[in-house]
């Protein structure tokens, strides 16, 4: 919390950063606590903190960190990834590749099919497509329908029990995956849906190395954190359910909790600190994926808490100042080949 003299009014930037710091205390990450607040016209639009998706066990509650246990270095693999030509089942039974959805999503959110983790009912949910990283290998999963999916080895699929997720590299022949069938009901008005349960069987899985890197994608679905991947069309659309990002950053959570209209020309405030030392981070910055989402959201400016930032030198008694970044500067200097997750 910022310390102020009695005859001083707390600057607006530090006021909202204080709120972001409070939000960060809700983070469920065992190592890094981040909080984000989106503000427009002096009104808080949404907040977000870092942690596992709501539908998954939280690290601080289980004492288990997937990244620690699997020796994943800091700065990489914050997401699981799909091949550019993988098709999603989007509203009204249409199908589109993740690469096309990513290319054309500016200014809108697509609605895709996802399963409610509590009721197990399939519903349309908004999503955001993210280009995540370049890879040099992939897994090819073939189903009993003859269709196949290319993805990274860490991409998770929902098993037939609708509770368990298994990574692609750990799938085996004859494994059963949760799926769905979609079609328009011919006895009803156009666009009326019939959705039925479906179980897909894995008939083969192979691992391949590449000679050239390929850009892969992930899908972010708020609340449900799963989505249906199209695996064929046999009079009806067939899909299997896959898990999205295994961890959600504070900026991402704040964005998915607000509409694009609310975020246009808004400001995001970000605060982060080390759970082990209790100290705020030096040189705070958003990861590459978060920056892409912020650029796509319409947010105009991001303000980070900064030990040596504005206001800090003017008032030495304050614990931190701030650093303001115009989102347009990210857009002007955007490098599509920069896929490192900071």
N, C-alpha and C positions, 0 to 999 in steps of 0.2 A: 504494500500500500504506500502511495506517495505521501511524504510528510510535508506539510505546508505551514507557513507562519500564520498566525491568527488573522493578520490584516491582509492576507492574500486570498484571492479566489482561485480555486483549482482550474487550470486551463482545460478546455473541453477535451482536447486530445488525451490528456492524462486521466480525465474522468472516465472516458470510455475504455482506456487501457486498464484502469483499475477494475472495471467490470469484467473485462476479458480475463484478467488474472483470477478473479473470483470464479468465473466459468471454468477455467483450467483446473480448478480444484475438484471438479466432477470427473476429470479424466480417469479412465480405468487402465491406462498404460502403466506398467511397472517401472518404467525408466524415464519417460519424457512426458511432461504435462503441458498440454497446449490448450489455449482457449481462443475463440474468435467471436467477434460481435460485429454484425452488419447494421449500420446506422444510415438513415436517410432523413433529411430535414429534421434532425435532432430527435428522431424517433427510432427506437431499437426495432429492427425488422426481424432479426433472428439471432440465435447464438448457437455455438457448436463447440464440442470438446473432443479430444482425441481418444480413441479406444476401439475395441472390437465392435462389430455390428450388434445391434440390440438382440438379434435372434441367437447370438452365440454366447458361450460362457465368457465372462470378463476376466482378464488376466489377473487383476489384483484380488479377485475373489477365489480363483483356482490356484493361484501361486505358480501358474504355468505360463511360460512365454514361448510360443511356437518358434520365434526367431532365435531365442537363446538355445533352445533344445536342438535346433537344426543348424546351428552355427552359421546363420545368415548374416553377412557383414552389414554394418550400418550403411544406409544409403541405397540399397538395392532391394528388389523383389518386394515392393509394397503392394503388389497386385498380381493376379493370375491372368493369363492372356490367351486370346483367341486369334486364329489366323484371319487375315483380311477378308477371305471369301466365305467365312462362316456366316450363315444366315440366321437372323433372329425372327421370331414370330411376333409381328407387331399388330396393332389394332386392326380389326375387321378381317383377320385371317391372312393379311399380306405377309410377305417375307422380303427381307432386304439384308444385304451383307453389312457387317459391322463397319467396313471401310467406307461404304456409301453413306451409312447413317452418320458416321463421324464427319464426313466431308460436308454434308448438307444440314447438320443440326443447328447451325448458328441461328439464334433468335427463336428457337423453339425446343421443346422437349418431346421426344417420341414416347408413345405409350406402348409397352410391351407386356407380355403375359408373365406373371409371376405367381408363386404359390404363397398364400398366407401361412406363415410357420405355425400359427396357433390353430386355425380352423381347417387348414389343408385345402381351402378353396382356392381356385385359380381366378385371378382378377387382372384387369389392366392396371399397370402402374407406370408412372413417368420414369424415364431413365436418362442418364448422361453417358455418352460414349467417350472413352479416353484412349488416345494413342499412348502406349506405355513405354515400350522398349524395343530394341532390336535383338533378335535371338539367332543362334546358329544351329539349333536343333528343334525337333518337334515330335509329338506323338500323334500317330494316326489311329483313331478309334473307329472300327467298322461295326455296324449294327446288323441285326438280323434282317432289317429292311433292305440292306445293301448300301444304305447311306453311310457317310463317314464324317468325322469331325477332326480337324487339325487343331492342336492346341499345345501349350507348354506343359511340361510334366507336372507342374504344381497346380494346374487348373483342377478345381474340385467339381464333382458331379454328385447329384442327389441320388441316393440308392432308393430302392423300391419301398423301403420302410418309411420314407419321407422324413426321416430324422437324421440319418447318417450321411456324411459326405466323404467321398474317397477321391484322392488325387489321381489324375490320369495315369501317372507312372505306376500306380499301385492297383489299377483295375486289372481284372482277369477275365478270360473267356468265360462266357455264360453268366457273368455278373448281371444282375437285374437293376435297371435304373428307372426312377420315377419319370413319367412323361404325361403327355396330354394329346388328345385328338380335338381338332377344331373344324367346324364347318357351319355354313349358313343353314338354318332350318328352312327347307323348301315349303313347309306348310305355314310359315309365318312371314311377316314383312321382311324385306331385304335388310341386311345388316344384323338380323337377329342371330345370336350365337347359340351353338350347341357345343359344350365343352365336356369331354368325357375323360376319365382316367385311362392311362395307357402305360404299359410296362415294356420298356425296350431292353433287348438282350444284346450284350456285347459278344460279337462273333469273332473278333480279332483285334489285337492291339500291337502296333509296331513302332519302333523308335528309329528316327532318321536324323542324320547329320546333314548340314547344309554347307555349300561352298561360299554362299553369299548371305549376309544378314538379311532378315525379313522383319519389317515393322509389324508388331502385333498390338492387339487392342483389348480393353476391358470395358465392362458395362457396370455402371453404378446405379443400383435400384434402392431408393430409400425405404426404410422400414423392413422390407421383406428380404432384401439382399440375396435374391436368386432370380433366375429368368429362364425362359424356355428357348432352346436352340432348335431350329428346324432341322429335321433329319429325313425329310421325304414328303412326297405328296401322292397319296394313293386314294384319290377321290376325296380325301380329307387331309388337312395339314397335320403332320406328326411332329412332336417336339419332345425333347428331354430337358430336364431342369438341371441347371448349373449354378454354382455359387459365384458371387462376384467378390470384390475386393475383401481380403481377410482383415484389413484394418482400415479405419476411416479417420482421416485427419480432421483437425478442428475446422479448418477452412471448408473442407468438403461437407461436413455436417451442417455448418452454418448455411452453405449455399443450397443444399437439398431441402432445407427447412423453410426456404423462402421462394416466392415466385420471381420470374424474370422481371416482371413489371415493377415489383417492389425494389429489386436490386439495381435497376437502371440509374446510373449516376450516384449510386450510394458509396459509402466508405466502409471498409472493413478494418477492424482493429484486432491485432494479433499479439498475444503474450505467451511466452513459453519458459519453462524452467525445468531443471534437472531434479528428478524425484529423489535421487540418492544424495545429492549435496544440498538441495534446497535453494540453489542459486539460479537466477535467471540466466538464459543463454546469451552469449555474446553474438553480435552480428546476426540477429534473427532474420530468417528468410523463409519463404514458402518453397516447397518442393516443386519440381517441374510439372507434375500432374496437377497440383493445386493451382499453379500459375495458369495452366491451360483452362481450368474450370473458371477461374476468376476472370480471365480474358473473355470467356464465352458468356459469363453471367451478366455483363453490363456494369459491373462495379467499376467506379472511376478511380478510386485511390485506395491504397492499403497503407495503414500506419502501424509500424512495429514499435514495441517498447525497445529502447536503446539506452544502455548505460551512459553513453557519451553523446546522446542525441540532443535535439532542440529542447530548451528549458533547463537541461541538466546543469549547464555551465552558468546559467543566469541565477540559479538557486541551488547552491551546493548541498543544502540540506535535503534535497530530493533524492530519492534512491535511483531514479532513472528518468530519462527524457524520452524522446520519440524520434523516429525516422519515417518520413512520408515518401511513398513511391507512387508515381502516376502509372496506372496500368497501361496507358498508351506507350510508355517507354518500353514495356515488355513486348508489346505488339510491334513497335518499330524495330526492335532488336531481336525479334524471334528467329530462332534457328531450328528448322524442322528436324535437323539431324541431331539436335541436342536432346538425348533421351536419358541422360543421367538423372537419377532421382536423388536430389540433394539431401 
